[in-house]
Amino acid sequence: MGEIEKTLEELKGVLAAREKELGKKEDFTAVGLTSRRNLCLHERVSKEKKGKAVDAKCRNMTASWVREAAQQGNGENAEQCEYYEEFVNSGRETLLPPGVYTLDDLRNSCKERTWCPYFIARHMVTES
């Protein structure tokens, strides 16, 4: 994870220097994509120590059949992730504003929006 952070911090510096030299801000977005364990905001899931446990609990809340059962009222025990649900409800055009997002920046920005950082990062990588 450290190398991702270092790279994104360096990119921030490069873009700041370019903006200073060229006098214009570039319309550029960069995010780091790492494991669910490193990006999870869910209060209970993020406390897990092992990545496989985080992955499993995340999948148990975001799988299509679990979400469908919960939405139809058939999943009394089906817990949904508010961050994933808000991200999905925001629509497929959901993107972060231009900028360079370290993993902490990404988590903080997503916490404000109640979006899942893991899924928005995956979406940004494939859509932008």
Backbone atoms as SQL, in Angstrom:
CREATE TABLE atoms (id INTEGER PRIMARY KEY, chain TEXT, resi INTEGER, resn TEXT, atom TEXT, x REAL, y REAL, z REAL);
INSERT INTO atoms VALUES
  (1, 'A', 1, 'MET', 'N', 0.830, -1.192, 0.000),
  (2, 'A', 1, 'MET', 'CA', 0.000, 0.000, 0.000),
  (3, 'A', 1, 'MET', 'C', 0.868, 1.246, 0.000),
  (4, 'A', 2, 'GLY', 'N', 2.024, 1.210, 0.623),
  (5, 'A', 2, 'GLY', 'CA', 2.895, 2.361, 0.708),
  (6, 'A', 2, 'GLY', 'C', 3.323, 2.911, -0.639),
  (7, 'A', 3, 'GLU', 'N', 3.589, 2.035, -1.581),
  (8, 'A', 3, 'GLU', 'CA', 4.024, 2.473, -2.914),
  (9, 'A', 3, 'GLU', 'C', 2.913, 3.215, -3.653),
  (10, 'A', 4, 'ILE', 'N', 1.683, 2.771, -3.476),
  (11, 'A', 4, 'ILE', 'CA', 0.547, 3.460, -4.107),
  (12, 'A', 4, 'ILE', 'C', 0.467, 4.888, -3.567),
  (13, 'A', 5, 'GLU', 'N', 0.562, 5.017, -2.247),
  (14, 'A', 5, 'GLU', 'CA', 0.491, 6.336, -1.618),
  (15, 'A', 5, 'GLU', 'C', 1.621, 7.244, -2.101),
  (16, 'A', 6, 'LYS', 'N', 2.826, 6.712, -2.149),
  (17, 'A', 6, 'LYS', 'CA', 3.977, 7.496, -2.597),
  (18, 'A', 6, 'LYS', 'C', 3.785, 7.975, -4.033),
  (19, 'A', 7, 'THR', 'N', 3.315, 7.097, -4.870),
  (20, 'A', 7, 'THR', 'CA', 3.100, 7.445, -6.283),
  (21, 'A', 7, 'THR', 'C', 2.048, 8.535, -6.419),
  (22, 'A', 8, 'LEU', 'N', 0.952, 8.412, -5.695),
  (23, 'A', 8, 'LEU', 'CA', -0.104, 9.415, -5.786),
  (24, 'A', 8, 'LEU', 'C', 0.351, 10.760, -5.217),
  (25, 'A', 9, 'GLU', 'N', 1.117, 10.740, -4.145),
  (26, 'A', 9, 'GLU', 'CA', 1.654, 11.987, -3.592),
  (27, 'A', 9, 'GLU', 'C', 2.597, 12.656, -4.595),
  (28, 'A', 10, 'GLU', 'N', 3.441, 11.857, -5.237),
  (29, 'A', 10, 'GLU', 'CA', 4.357, 12.388, -6.249),
  (30, 'A', 10, 'GLU', 'C', 3.576, 12.986, -7.424),
  (31, 'A', 11, 'LEU', 'N', 2.522, 12.311, -7.834),
  (32, 'A', 11, 'LEU', 'CA', 1.685, 12.810, -8.928),
  (33, 'A', 11, 'LEU', 'C', 1.040, 14.135, -8.547),
  (34, 'A', 12, 'LYS', 'N', 0.591, 14.261, -7.319),
  (35, 'A', 12, 'LYS', 'CA', 0.040, 15.548, -6.851),
  (36, 'A', 12, 'LYS', 'C', 1.068, 16.657, -7.031),
  (37, 'A', 13, 'GLY', 'N', 2.314, 16.362, -6.643),
  (38, 'A', 13, 'GLY', 'CA', 3.385, 17.352, -6.765),
  (39, 'A', 13, 'GLY', 'C', 3.667, 17.720, -8.212),
  (40, 'A', 14, 'VAL', 'N', 3.686, 16.743, -9.082),
  (41, 'A', 14, 'VAL', 'CA', 3.933, 16.986, -10.507),
  (42, 'A', 14, 'VAL', 'C', 2.827, 17.863, -11.082),
  (43, 'A', 15, 'LEU', 'N', 1.583, 17.548, -10.778),
  (44, 'A', 15, 'LEU', 'CA', 0.467, 18.334, -11.315),
  (45, 'A', 15, 'LEU', 'C', 0.463, 19.755, -10.741),
  (46, 'A', 16, 'ALA', 'N', 0.828, 19.898, -9.470),
  (47, 'A', 16, 'ALA', 'CA', 0.915, 21.242, -8.871),
  (48, 'A', 16, 'ALA', 'C', 2.007, 22.059, -9.553),
  (49, 'A', 17, 'ALA', 'N', 3.140, 21.438, -9.846),
  (50, 'A', 17, 'ALA', 'CA', 4.234, 22.138, -10.533),
  (51, 'A', 17, 'ALA', 'C', 3.820, 22.520, -11.955),
  (52, 'A', 18, 'ARG', 'N', 3.134, 21.625, -12.638),
  (53, 'A', 18, 'ARG', 'CA', 2.660, 21.935, -14.002),
  (54, 'A', 18, 'ARG', 'C', 1.665, 23.082, -13.985),
  (55, 'A', 19, 'GLU', 'N', 0.776, 23.079, -12.980),
  (56, 'A', 19, 'GLU', 'CA', -0.204, 24.156, -12.876),
  (57, 'A', 19, 'GLU', 'C', 0.501, 25.497, -12.634),
  (58, 'A', 20, 'LYS', 'N', 1.508, 25.480, -11.790),
  (59, 'A', 20, 'LYS', 'CA', 2.259, 26.704, -11.504),
  (60, 'A', 20, 'LYS', 'C', 2.990, 27.205, -12.754),
  (61, 'A', 21, 'GLU', 'N', 3.626, 26.292, -13.480),
  (62, 'A', 21, 'GLU', 'CA', 4.398, 26.665, -14.675),
  (63, 'A', 21, 'GLU', 'C', 3.503, 27.049, -15.853),
  (64, 'A', 22, 'LEU', 'N', 2.440, 26.294, -16.060),
  (65, 'A', 22, 'LEU', 'CA', 1.586, 26.519, -17.229),
  (66, 'A', 22, 'LEU', 'C', 0.442, 27.478, -16.965),
  (67, 'A', 23, 'GLY', 'N', 0.146, 27.717, -15.691),
  (68, 'A', 23, 'GLY', 'CA', -0.912, 28.663, -15.342),
  (69, 'A', 23, 'GLY', 'C', -2.318, 28.129, -15.523),
  (70, 'A', 24, 'LYS', 'N', -2.462, 26.829, -15.682),
  (71, 'A', 24, 'LYS', 'CA', -3.812, 26.264, -15.780),
  (72, 'A', 24, 'LYS', 'C', -3.850, 24.903, -15.103),
  (73, 'A', 25, 'LYS', 'N', -5.001, 24.633, -14.523),
  (74, 'A', 25, 'LYS', 'CA', -5.201, 23.365, -13.835),
  (75, 'A', 25, 'LYS', 'C', -5.700, 22.331, -14.846),
  (76, 'A', 26, 'GLU', 'N', -5.078, 21.175, -14.809),
  (77, 'A', 26, 'GLU', 'CA', -5.460, 20.118, -15.740),
  (78, 'A', 26, 'GLU', 'C', -6.677, 19.361, -15.235),
  (79, 'A', 27, 'ASP', 'N', -7.544, 18.960, -16.148),
  (80, 'A', 27, 'ASP', 'CA', -8.718, 18.160, -15.835),
  (81, 'A', 27, 'ASP', 'C', -8.269, 16.701, -15.767),
  (82, 'A', 28, 'PHE', 'N', -7.782, 16.309, -14.605),
  (83, 'A', 28, 'PHE', 'CA', -7.113, 15.027, -14.453),
  (84, 'A', 28, 'PHE', 'C', -7.599, 14.368, -13.174),
  (85, 'A', 29, 'THR', 'N', -7.845, 13.070, -13.229),
  (86, 'A', 29, 'THR', 'CA', -8.257, 12.327, -12.048),
  (87, 'A', 29, 'THR', 'C', -7.386, 11.088, -11.909),
  (88, 'A', 30, 'ALA', 'N', -6.914, 10.866, -10.686),
  (89, 'A', 30, 'ALA', 'CA', -6.126, 9.663, -10.390),
  (90, 'A', 30, 'ALA', 'C', -6.576, 9.104, -9.045),
  (91, 'A', 31, 'VAL', 'N', -6.805, 7.802, -9.018),
  (92, 'A', 31, 'VAL', 'CA', -7.153, 7.105, -7.780),
  (93, 'A', 31, 'VAL', 'C', -6.282, 5.855, -7.675),
  (94, 'A', 32, 'GLY', 'N', -6.056, 5.432, -6.465),
  (95, 'A', 32, 'GLY', 'CA', -5.353, 4.176, -6.239),
  (96, 'A', 32, 'GLY', 'C', -6.372, 3.087, -5.965),
  (97, 'A', 33, 'LEU', 'N', -6.196, 1.963, -6.598),
  (98, 'A', 33, 'LEU', 'CA', -7.088, 0.829, -6.364),
  (99, 'A', 33, 'LEU', 'C', -6.322, -0.216, -5.580),
  (100, 'A', 34, 'THR', 'N', -6.844, -0.550, -4.435),
  (101, 'A', 34, 'THR', 'CA', -6.239, -1.551, -3.567),
  (102, 'A', 34, 'THR', 'C', -7.358, -2.447, -3.056),
  (103, 'A', 35, 'SER', 'N', -7.065, -3.300, -2.133),
  (104, 'A', 35, 'SER', 'CA', -8.043, -4.278, -1.652),
  (105, 'A', 35, 'SER', 'C', -9.177, -3.629, -0.868),
  (106, 'A', 36, 'ARG', 'N', -10.259, -4.382, -0.744),
  (107, 'A', 36, 'ARG', 'CA', -11.388, -3.928, 0.064),
  (108, 'A', 36, 'ARG', 'C', -10.929, -3.615, 1.486),
  (109, 'A', 37, 'ARG', 'N', -10.053, -4.448, 2.022),
  (110, 'A', 37, 'ARG', 'CA', -9.562, -4.283, 3.401),
  (111, 'A', 37, 'ARG', 'C', -8.969, -2.893, 3.612),
  (112, 'A', 38, 'ASN', 'N', -8.275, -2.378, 2.615),
  (113, 'A', 38, 'ASN', 'CA', -7.628, -1.068, 2.734),
  (114, 'A', 38, 'ASN', 'C', -8.580, 0.103, 2.515),
  (115, 'A', 39, 'LEU', 'N', -9.723, -0.139, 1.923),
  (116, 'A', 39, 'LEU', 'CA', -10.623, 0.956, 1.576),
  (117, 'A', 39, 'LEU', 'C', -11.968, 0.931, 2.297),
  (118, 'A', 40, 'CYS', 'N', -12.289, -0.150, 2.961),
  (119, 'A', 40, 'CYS', 'CA', -13.620, -0.326, 3.553),
  (120, 'A', 40, 'CYS', 'C', -13.937, 0.744, 4.603),
  (121, 'A', 41, 'LEU', 'N', -15.150, 1.288, 4.515),
  (122, 'A', 41, 'LEU', 'CA', -15.637, 2.260, 5.483),
  (123, 'A', 41, 'LEU', 'C', -16.707, 1.692, 6.413),
  (124, 'A', 42, 'HIS', 'N', -17.239, 0.526, 6.079),
  (125, 'A', 42, 'HIS', 'CA', -18.315, -0.070, 6.877),
  (126, 'A', 42, 'HIS', 'C', -17.803, -0.303, 8.299),
  (127, 'A', 43, 'GLU', 'N', -18.536, 0.191, 9.259),
  (128, 'A', 43, 'GLU', 'CA', -18.068, 0.185, 10.648),
  (129, 'A', 43, 'GLU', 'C', -17.687, -1.208, 11.153),
  (130, 'A', 44, 'ARG', 'N', -18.513, -2.190, 10.889),
  (131, 'A', 44, 'ARG', 'CA', -18.242, -3.535, 11.400),
  (132, 'A', 44, 'ARG', 'C', -17.227, -4.279, 10.546),
  (133, 'A', 45, 'VAL', 'N', -17.357, -4.201, 9.249),
  (134, 'A', 45, 'VAL', 'CA', -16.487, -4.946, 8.338),
  (135, 'A', 45, 'VAL', 'C', -15.050, -4.427, 8.390),
  (136, 'A', 46, 'SER', 'N', -14.879, -3.131, 8.468),
  (137, 'A', 46, 'SER', 'CA', -13.537, -2.549, 8.438),
  (138, 'A', 46, 'SER', 'C', -12.704, -2.908, 9.670),
  (139, 'A', 47, 'LYS', 'N', -13.340, -3.404, 10.714),
  (140, 'A', 47, 'LYS', 'CA', -12.617, -3.806, 11.918),
  (141, 'A', 47, 'LYS', 'C', -11.964, -5.184, 11.786),
  (142, 'A', 48, 'GLU', 'N', -12.327, -5.925, 10.756),
  (143, 'A', 48, 'GLU', 'CA', -11.736, -7.244, 10.542),
  (144, 'A', 48, 'GLU', 'C', -10.248, -7.102, 10.267),
  (145, 'A', 49, 'LYS', 'N', -9.475, -8.016, 10.748),
  (146, 'A', 49, 'LYS', 'CA', -8.019, -7.966, 10.589),
  (147, 'A', 49, 'LYS', 'C', -7.541, -8.676, 9.323),
  (148, 'A', 50, 'LYS', 'N', -8.262, -9.702, 8.904),
  (149, 'A', 50, 'LYS', 'CA', -7.832, -10.491, 7.756),
  (150, 'A', 50, 'LYS', 'C', -8.585, -10.049, 6.499),
  (151, 'A', 51, 'GLY', 'N', -7.830, -9.894, 5.419),
  (152, 'A', 51, 'GLY', 'CA', -8.409, -9.448, 4.160),
  (153, 'A', 51, 'GLY', 'C', -9.491, -10.368, 3.638),
  (154, 'A', 52, 'LYS', 'N', -9.318, -11.678, 3.818),
  (155, 'A', 52, 'LYS', 'CA', -10.328, -12.625, 3.328),
  (156, 'A', 52, 'LYS', 'C', -11.647, -12.458, 4.068),
  (157, 'A', 53, 'ALA', 'N', -11.592, -12.126, 5.355),
  (158, 'A', 53, 'ALA', 'CA', -12.810, -11.903, 6.131),
  (159, 'A', 53, 'ALA', 'C', -13.524, -10.645, 5.637),
  (160, 'A', 54, 'VAL', 'N', -12.761, -9.609, 5.341),
  (161, 'A', 54, 'VAL', 'CA', -13.344, -8.372, 4.804),
  (162, 'A', 54, 'VAL', 'C', -13.988, -8.659, 3.458),
  (163, 'A', 55, 'ASP', 'N', -13.274, -9.359, 2.593),
  (164, 'A', 55, 'ASP', 'CA', -13.816, -9.701, 1.273),
  (165, 'A', 55, 'ASP', 'C', -15.128, -10.473, 1.401),
  (166, 'A', 56, 'ALA', 'N', -15.143, -11.473, 2.258),
  (167, 'A', 56, 'ALA', 'CA', -16.334, -12.312, 2.422),
  (168, 'A', 56, 'ALA', 'C', -17.508, -11.510, 2.960),
  (169, 'A', 57, 'LYS', 'N', -17.277, -10.688, 3.975),
  (170, 'A', 57, 'LYS', 'CA', -18.365, -9.898, 4.550),
  (171, 'A', 57, 'LYS', 'C', -18.866, -8.855, 3.558),
  (172, 'A', 58, 'CYS', 'N', -17.945, -8.286, 2.811),
  (173, 'A', 58, 'CYS', 'CA', -18.334, -7.315, 1.789),
  (174, 'A', 58, 'CYS', 'C', -19.211, -7.991, 0.728),
  (175, 'A', 59, 'ARG', 'N', -18.766, -9.121, 0.231),
  (176, 'A', 59, 'ARG', 'CA', -19.554, -9.843, -0.780),
  (177, 'A', 59, 'ARG', 'C', -20.925, -10.233, -0.240),
  (178, 'A', 60, 'ASN', 'N', -20.985, -10.593, 1.046),
  (179, 'A', 60, 'ASN', 'CA', -22.262, -10.980, 1.648),
  (180, 'A', 60, 'ASN', 'C', -23.237, -9.813, 1.765),
  (181, 'A', 61, 'MET', 'N', -22.749, -8.597, 1.631),
  (182, 'A', 61, 'MET', 'CA', -23.624, -7.426, 1.679),
  (183, 'A', 61, 'MET', 'C', -23.863, -6.804, 0.302),
  (184, 'A', 62, 'THR', 'N', -22.991, -7.116, -0.661),
  (185, 'A', 62, 'THR', 'CA', -23.090, -6.449, -1.967),
  (186, 'A', 62, 'THR', 'C', -23.472, -7.384, -3.107),
  (187, 'A', 63, 'ALA', 'N', -23.554, -8.679, -2.844),
  (188, 'A', 63, 'ALA', 'CA', -23.921, -9.627, -3.899),
  (189, 'A', 63, 'ALA', 'C', -25.334, -9.326, -4.395),
  (190, 'A', 64, 'SER', 'N', -25.548, -9.478, -5.670),
  (191, 'A', 64, 'SER', 'CA', -26.840, -9.129, -6.271),
  (192, 'A', 64, 'SER', 'C', -28.003, -9.885, -5.637),
  (193, 'A', 65, 'TRP', 'N', -27.833, -11.161, -5.345),
  (194, 'A', 65, 'TRP', 'CA', -28.927, -11.944, -4.774),
  (195, 'A', 65, 'TRP', 'C', -29.229, -11.535, -3.335),
  (196, 'A', 66, 'VAL', 'N', -28.225, -11.109, -2.590),
  (197, 'A', 66, 'VAL', 'CA', -28.434, -10.630, -1.218),
  (198, 'A', 66, 'VAL', 'C', -29.170, -9.296, -1.256),
  (199, 'A', 67, 'ARG', 'N', -28.735, -8.416, -2.124),
  (200, 'A', 67, 'ARG', 'CA', -29.370, -7.107, -2.251),
  (201, 'A', 67, 'ARG', 'C', -30.816, -7.240, -2.716),
  (202, 'A', 68, 'GLU', 'N', -31.044, -8.125, -3.670),
  (203, 'A', 68, 'GLU', 'CA', -32.400, -8.345, -4.184),
  (204, 'A', 68, 'GLU', 'C', -33.308, -8.875, -3.080),
  (205, 'A', 69, 'ALA', 'N', -32.834, -9.841, -2.310),
  (206, 'A', 69, 'ALA', 'CA', -33.632, -10.395, -1.214),
  (207, 'A', 69, 'ALA', 'C', -33.948, -9.322, -0.176),
  (208, 'A', 70, 'ALA', 'N', -32.978, -8.504, 0.152),
  (209, 'A', 70, 'ALA', 'CA', -33.182, -7.446, 1.138),
  (210, 'A', 70, 'ALA', 'C', -34.182, -6.408, 0.619),
  (211, 'A', 71, 'GLN', 'N', -34.089, -6.071, -0.640),
  (212, 'A', 71, 'GLN', 'CA', -34.983, -5.064, -1.223),
  (213, 'A', 71, 'GLN', 'C', -36.407, -5.580, -1.343),
  (214, 'A', 72, 'GLN', 'N', -36.566, -6.900, -1.471),
  (215, 'A', 72, 'GLN', 'CA', -37.898, -7.488, -1.565),
  (216, 'A', 72, 'GLN', 'C', -38.453, -7.876, -0.203),
  (217, 'A', 73, 'GLY', 'N', -37.669, -7.632, 0.834),
  (218, 'A', 73, 'GLY', 'CA', -38.120, -7.955, 2.177),
  (219, 'A', 73, 'GLY', 'C', -37.954, -9.422, 2.539),
  (220, 'A', 74, 'ASN', 'N', -37.257, -10.189, 1.712),
  (221, 'A', 74, 'ASN', 'CA', -37.064, -11.616, 1.963),
  (222, 'A', 74, 'ASN', 'C', -35.772, -11.915, 2.715),
  (223, 'A', 75, 'GLY', 'N', -34.996, -10.934, 2.961),
  (224, 'A', 75, 'GLY', 'CA', -33.694, -11.174, 3.572),
  (225, 'A', 75, 'GLY', 'C', -33.603, -10.557, 4.943),
  (226, 'A', 76, 'GLU', 'N', -34.348, -11.137, 5.912),
  (227, 'A', 76, 'GLU', 'CA', -34.330, -10.571, 7.263),
  (228, 'A', 76, 'GLU', 'C', -32.918, -10.491, 7.812),
  (229, 'A', 77, 'ASN', 'N', -32.103, -11.458, 7.471),
  (230, 'A', 77, 'ASN', 'CA', -30.736, -11.488, 7.982),
  (231, 'A', 77, 'ASN', 'C', -29.739, -10.875, 7.005),
  (232, 'A', 78, 'ALA', 'N', -30.226, -10.372, 5.891),
  (233, 'A', 78, 'ALA', 'CA', -29.340, -9.811, 4.870),
  (234, 'A', 78, 'ALA', 'C', -29.026, -8.357, 5.203),
  (235, 'A', 79, 'GLU', 'N', -27.793, -8.124, 5.575),
  (236, 'A', 79, 'GLU', 'CA', -27.343, -6.768, 5.880),
  (237, 'A', 79, 'GLU', 'C', -26.787, -6.145, 4.608),
  (238, 'A', 80, 'GLN', 'N', -27.165, -4.922, 4.354),
  (239, 'A', 80, 'GLN', 'CA', -26.641, -4.215, 3.202),
  (240, 'A', 80, 'GLN', 'C', -25.636, -3.170, 3.668),
  (241, 'A', 81, 'CYS', 'N', -24.731, -2.811, 2.792),
  (242, 'A', 81, 'CYS', 'CA', -23.733, -1.788, 3.087),
  (243, 'A', 81, 'CYS', 'C', -24.257, -0.446, 2.584),
  (244, 'A', 82, 'GLU', 'N', -24.399, 0.492, 3.497),
  (245, 'A', 82, 'GLU', 'CA', -24.932, 1.799, 3.119),
  (246, 'A', 82, 'GLU', 'C', -24.038, 2.507, 2.104),
  (247, 'A', 83, 'TYR', 'N', -22.729, 2.288, 2.195),
  (248, 'A', 83, 'TYR', 'CA', -21.791, 2.941, 1.278),
  (249, 'A', 83, 'TYR', 'C', -21.929, 2.386, -0.136),
  (250, 'A', 84, 'TYR', 'N', -22.088, 1.082, -0.243),
  (251, 'A', 84, 'TYR', 'CA', -22.275, 0.470, -1.559),
  (252, 'A', 84, 'TYR', 'C', -23.631, 0.877, -2.136),
  (253, 'A', 85, 'GLU', 'N', -24.657, 0.816, -1.323),
  (254, 'A', 85, 'GLU', 'CA', -26.003, 1.155, -1.802),
  (255, 'A', 85, 'GLU', 'C', -26.074, 2.597, -2.291),
  (256, 'A', 86, 'GLU', 'N', -25.474, 3.517, -1.571),
  (257, 'A', 86, 'GLU', 'CA', -25.495, 4.923, -1.993),
  (258, 'A', 86, 'GLU', 'C', -24.713, 5.107, -3.286),
  (259, 'A', 87, 'PHE', 'N', -23.588, 4.398, -3.400),
  (260, 'A', 87, 'PHE', 'CA', -22.813, 4.455, -4.647),
  (261, 'A', 87, 'PHE', 'C', -23.659, 3.952, -5.811),
  (262, 'A', 88, 'VAL', 'N', -24.297, 2.812, -5.653),
  (263, 'A', 88, 'VAL', 'CA', -25.129, 2.241, -6.720),
  (264, 'A', 88, 'VAL', 'C', -26.293, 3.168, -7.043),
  (265, 'A', 89, 'ASN', 'N', -26.933, 3.720, -6.016),
  (266, 'A', 89, 'ASN', 'CA', -28.080, 4.605, -6.231),
  (267, 'A', 89, 'ASN', 'C', -27.693, 5.919, -6.903),
  (268, 'A', 90, 'SER', 'N', -26.420, 6.277, -6.849),
  (269, 'A', 90, 'SER', 'CA', -25.955, 7.512, -7.495),
  (270, 'A', 90, 'SER', 'C', -25.906, 7.371, -9.008),
  (271, 'A', 91, 'GLY', 'N', -25.894, 6.156, -9.502),
  (272, 'A', 91, 'GLY', 'CA', -25.950, 5.921, -10.943),
  (273, 'A', 91, 'GLY', 'C', -24.613, 5.603, -11.563),
  (274, 'A', 92, 'ARG', 'N', -24.660, 5.085, -12.746),
  (275, 'A', 92, 'ARG', 'CA', -23.472, 4.651, -13.478),
  (276, 'A', 92, 'ARG', 'C', -22.577, 5.805, -13.909),
  (277, 'A', 93, 'GLU', 'N', -23.116, 7.008, -13.947),
  (278, 'A', 93, 'GLU', 'CA', -22.312, 8.162, -14.343),
  (279, 'A', 93, 'GLU', 'C', -21.538, 8.744, -13.153),
  (280, 'A', 94, 'THR', 'N', -21.656, 8.114, -12.011),
  (281, 'A', 94, 'THR', 'CA', -20.977, 8.565, -10.801),
  (282, 'A', 94, 'THR', 'C', -19.468, 8.581, -10.999),
  (283, 'A', 95, 'LEU', 'N', -18.883, 9.754, -10.834),
  (284, 'A', 95, 'LEU', 'CA', -17.431, 9.902, -10.885),
  (285, 'A', 95, 'LEU', 'C', -17.010, 10.909, -9.820),
  (286, 'A', 96, 'LEU', 'N', -15.811, 10.773, -9.359),
  (287, 'A', 96, 'LEU', 'CA', -15.258, 11.761, -8.441),
  (288, 'A', 96, 'LEU', 'C', -14.845, 13.002, -9.225),
  (289, 'A', 97, 'PRO', 'N', -14.859, 14.161, -8.591),
  (290, 'A', 97, 'PRO', 'CA', -14.364, 15.356, -9.276),
  (291, 'A', 97, 'PRO', 'C', -12.877, 15.186, -9.614),
  (292, 'A', 98, 'PRO', 'N', -12.393, 15.898, -10.624),
  (293, 'A', 98, 'PRO', 'CA', -10.972, 15.792, -10.977),
  (294, 'A', 98, 'PRO', 'C', -10.071, 16.066, -9.779),
  (295, 'A', 99, 'GLY', 'N', -8.982, 15.350, -9.729),
  (296, 'A', 99, 'GLY', 'CA', -8.014, 15.505, -8.653),
  (297, 'A', 99, 'GLY', 'C', -7.220, 14.223, -8.488),
  (298, 'A', 100, 'VAL', 'N', -6.231, 14.283, -7.640),
  (299, 'A', 100, 'VAL', 'CA', -5.435, 13.099, -7.320),
  (300, 'A', 100, 'VAL', 'C', -5.843, 12.687, -5.914),
  (301, 'A', 101, 'TYR', 'N', -6.296, 11.465, -5.778),
  (302, 'A', 101, 'TYR', 'CA', -6.806, 10.950, -4.522),
  (303, 'A', 101, 'TYR', 'C', -5.881, 9.876, -3.961),
  (304, 'A', 102, 'THR', 'N', -5.192, 10.204, -2.866),
  (305, 'A', 102, 'THR', 'CA', -4.471, 9.158, -2.150),
  (306, 'A', 102, 'THR', 'C', -5.533, 8.252, -1.534),
  (307, 'A', 103, 'LEU', 'N', -5.126, 7.151, -0.953),
  (308, 'A', 103, 'LEU', 'CA', -6.107, 6.249, -0.351),
  (309, 'A', 103, 'LEU', 'C', -6.865, 6.948, 0.774),
  (310, 'A', 104, 'ASP', 'N', -6.166, 7.760, 1.564),
  (311, 'A', 104, 'ASP', 'CA', -6.848, 8.525, 2.611),
  (312, 'A', 104, 'ASP', 'C', -7.789, 9.561, 2.019),
  (313, 'A', 105, 'ASP', 'N', -7.347, 10.252, 0.978),
  (314, 'A', 105, 'ASP', 'CA', -8.210, 11.229, 0.297),
  (315, 'A', 105, 'ASP', 'C', -9.466, 10.542, -0.232),
  (316, 'A', 106, 'LEU', 'N', -9.279, 9.374, -0.823),
  (317, 'A', 106, 'LEU', 'CA', -10.399, 8.627, -1.391),
  (318, 'A', 106, 'LEU', 'C', -11.383, 8.225, -0.297),
  (319, 'A', 107, 'ARG', 'N', -10.880, 7.679, 0.794),
  (320, 'A', 107, 'ARG', 'CA', -11.760, 7.288, 1.908),
  (321, 'A', 107, 'ARG', 'C', -12.501, 8.511, 2.460),
  (322, 'A', 108, 'ASN', 'N', -11.798, 9.609, 2.651),
  (323, 'A', 108, 'ASN', 'CA', -12.434, 10.811, 3.203),
  (324, 'A', 108, 'ASN', 'C', -13.489, 11.380, 2.254),
  (325, 'A', 109, 'SER', 'N', -13.159, 11.454, 0.975),
  (326, 'A', 109, 'SER', 'CA', -14.103, 11.971, -0.011),
  (327, 'A', 109, 'SER', 'C', -15.342, 11.086, -0.094),
  (328, 'A', 110, 'CYS', 'N', -15.122, 9.793, -0.057),
  (329, 'A', 110, 'CYS', 'CA', -16.253, 8.852, -0.141),
  (330, 'A', 110, 'CYS', 'C', -17.077, 8.852, 1.137),
  (331, 'A', 111, 'LYS', 'N', -16.450, 9.039, 2.256),
  (332, 'A', 111, 'LYS', 'CA', -17.193, 9.092, 3.519),
  (333, 'A', 111, 'LYS', 'C', -18.158, 10.275, 3.497),
  (334, 'A', 112, 'GLU', 'N', -17.704, 11.417, 2.964),
  (335, 'A', 112, 'GLU', 'CA', -18.570, 12.599, 2.836),
  (336, 'A', 112, 'GLU', 'C', -19.767, 12.322, 1.936),
  (337, 'A', 113, 'ARG', 'N', -19.570, 11.555, 0.893),
  (338, 'A', 113, 'ARG', 'CA', -20.623, 11.263, -0.078),
  (339, 'A', 113, 'ARG', 'C', -21.407, 9.986, 0.258),
  (340, 'A', 114, 'THR', 'N', -20.952, 9.249, 1.246),
  (341, 'A', 114, 'THR', 'CA', -21.489, 7.938, 1.611),
  (342, 'A', 114, 'THR', 'C', -21.399, 6.991, 0.417),
  (343, 'A', 115, 'TRP', 'N', -20.241, 6.981, -0.232),
  (344, 'A', 115, 'TRP', 'CA', -19.951, 6.060, -1.333),
  (345, 'A', 115, 'TRP', 'C', -18.893, 5.065, -0.884),
  (346, 'A', 116, 'CYS', 'N', -18.912, 3.895, -1.452),
  (347, 'A', 116, 'CYS', 'CA', -17.890, 2.900, -1.156),
  (348, 'A', 116, 'CYS', 'C', -16.610, 3.235, -1.924),
  (349, 'A', 117, 'PRO', 'N', -15.497, 3.468, -1.217),
  (350, 'A', 117, 'PRO', 'CA', -14.245, 3.804, -1.901),
  (351, 'A', 117, 'PRO', 'C', -13.741, 2.705, -2.823),
  (352, 'A', 118, 'TYR', 'N', -13.907, 1.453, -2.414),
  (353, 'A', 118, 'TYR', 'CA', -13.435, 0.333, -3.239),
  (354, 'A', 118, 'TYR', 'C', -14.180, 0.300, -4.572),
  (355, 'A', 119, 'PHE', 'N', -15.499, 0.390, -4.522),
  (356, 'A', 119, 'PHE', 'CA', -16.280, 0.286, -5.752),
  (357, 'A', 119, 'PHE', 'C', -16.179, 1.536, -6.617),
  (358, 'A', 120, 'ILE', 'N', -16.050, 2.729, -6.022),
  (359, 'A', 120, 'ILE', 'CA', -15.872, 3.927, -6.853),
  (360, 'A', 120, 'ILE', 'C', -14.504, 3.888, -7.515),
  (361, 'A', 121, 'ALA', 'N', -13.474, 3.404, -6.816),
  (362, 'A', 121, 'ALA', 'CA', -12.142, 3.313, -7.430),
  (363, 'A', 121, 'ALA', 'C', -12.177, 2.336, -8.604),
  (364, 'A', 122, 'ARG', 'N', -12.813, 1.194, -8.418),
  (365, 'A', 122, 'ARG', 'CA', -12.940, 0.225, -9.531),
  (366, 'A', 122, 'ARG', 'C', -13.686, 0.853, -10.697),
  (367, 'A', 123, 'HIS', 'N', -14.741, 1.569, -10.381),
  (368, 'A', 123, 'HIS', 'CA', -15.548, 2.220, -11.425),
  (369, 'A', 123, 'HIS', 'C', -14.746, 3.289, -12.152),
  (370, 'A', 124, 'MET', 'N', -14.001, 4.095, -11.397),
  (371, 'A', 124, 'MET', 'CA', -13.206, 5.163, -12.002),
  (372, 'A', 124, 'MET', 'C', -12.121, 4.595, -12.921),
  (373, 'A', 125, 'VAL', 'N', -11.514, 3.500, -12.525),
  (374, 'A', 125, 'VAL', 'CA', -10.462, 2.888, -13.332),
  (375, 'A', 125, 'VAL', 'C', -11.018, 2.415, -14.671),
  (376, 'A', 126, 'THR', 'N', -12.227, 1.894, -14.679),
  (377, 'A', 126, 'THR', 'CA', -12.789, 1.374, -15.926),
  (378, 'A', 126, 'THR', 'C', -13.531, 2.417, -16.753),
  (379, 'A', 127, 'GLU', 'N', -14.017, 3.491, -16.112),
  (380, 'A', 127, 'GLU', 'CA', -14.853, 4.456, -16.816),
  (381, 'A', 127, 'GLU', 'C', -14.154, 5.725, -17.257),
  (382, 'A', 128, 'SER', 'N', -13.040, 6.092, -16.638),
  (383, 'A', 128, 'SER', 'CA', -12.440, 7.369, -17.004),
  (384, 'A', 128, 'SER', 'C', -11.165, 7.211, -17.746);
